Amino acid sequence: MTEKEVEDKFIALETKIAYLEEFTSELQNVVVEHTKTIDRLTKANKLMSEKITELIENSEEIPNRKPPHY
């Protein structure tokens, strides 16, 4: 392998590494944003579940009969 070929391969590897570093950084940012979204949605889900449970516990039993307009 000539010195020129080695240099060309070295430059190609450096270029690939640079792209991979950029990709990894962008991917990390996406993961951080998704984690924040998941945390926010998990919290909202928990609050809604608690509210539904509270409403069920405090609701009156609805009688199973025909409405008055029948």
N, C-alpha and C positions, 0 to 999 in steps of 0.2 A: 504494500500500500504506500503510495507516495505521500509526501508531506502535504500536498494540496488536498488529497482525498481525506486525510486525517483532519485537516483544518475544516474542510467542508462538513464532515460528519460532526465535528465538535460544534460548529456553528448551528447545525440542524438540531442537535441535542439541546443547546442553550435556548434556541427558539421554542422548542417544544416545552422545555421546563418553564419558560416565561409564560406561555399560554396556560399551562397547567396551574401555575401559581395564581394567575388571574382568575381562572375558572374556580379554583378552590376558594379563593376569597369571595367571589360572587355567590358560590354555593353556601358558604358559611353565613353570609348575610341573609340568604333566603331561609336557611334553617333557623336563624335567630328570629326572623319575622314570623315564621310558621309556629315556632314555640310560643311566642307572645300571643298569637291568635288562638292557639290551642288552650293556653292558660286562661285567656279571657272567655272563651266559649265554655270551658269547663266550669268556671266560676258562675257564668250565667245559667248554665244547665243546673248546677246545684241549687242556685237561688230559686229557679222556676220549680224544681222538684220539691223543694221545701214549701213553696207557696201552694202548690197543688195539694200536697199532703195536708197542709193547714186548712185549705178550703174543704177538702174531703172530710176532715175531722170535725169541722165546724158546721157542715151543711146539715140541713134537716132532711130526713127521709122523705122522698117524694112518693106520695101514695100512687099505687098502680090502678088508676080508675080513669074513666072517660072524662074529658073536659066538659064543663057545664054547657057548652053550645051544641052538644050532641043530643 
